[in-house]
Amino acid sequence: MSTLGRMPIYGVRQALPEGGNISWFFYCGEYSDATDFYQPVHTAHLRELLPAVVKYLHLPVGTRFIIDDQGYEDVWRAE
């Protein structure tokens, strides 16, 4: 949440081992390895907080992307 509004926006979709849930992880600008860097956000709030990522939510597990507000877009599958 502390990186909202920065560019570029990074996203990765992963299957989590506990319970088999699939989750997206997003951050903006620079990554941090702080333990509280990622914070949970319900998908219902993404349209308000990170509207640019909504169109990527349908992508399969293992997908990563980088986008910015100048039109840059890179989407790939990580093996």
Buried (B, 14 or more C-beta within 10 A) or exposed (E): EEBEEEBBBBBBBBEEEEEEEEEBEBBBBEEEEEEEEEEEBEEEEBEEEBEBBEEBEEBEEEBBBBBBEEEEEEEEEEE
